Amino acid sequence: MFEALVMACVLMSDSDCIVFSDTRGPYQTEEQCISRVQEMAESLQQVLNESPKQFTYKCESELSTEI
């Protein structure tokens, strides 16, 4: 099972980053998780007003203890 996480950062400042956790998962496959991450990034692009932004993601196995 995989949990989707997306980090959105304002490009002009490394300290202006926010991590968003998915509320729908977890997902059976990493491919499903990546699909959800793409959906989350598209939605966040519309919601977050500051621009430009960089998005990074992580599909974390539920077995992992690392954050």
NORVEN-V672683 format. One record per run of one state. SS is the DSSP state (hx for helix, st for strand, lp for the rest). FROM is the first residue (numbers start at 1). TO is the last residue. If there is no record, write none. Layout:
SS	FROM	TO
SS	FROM	TO
This chain:
lp	1	1
st	2	10
lp	11	16
st	17	21
lp	22	26
st	27	27
lp	28	29
hx	30	47
lp	48	52
st	53	61
lp	62	67
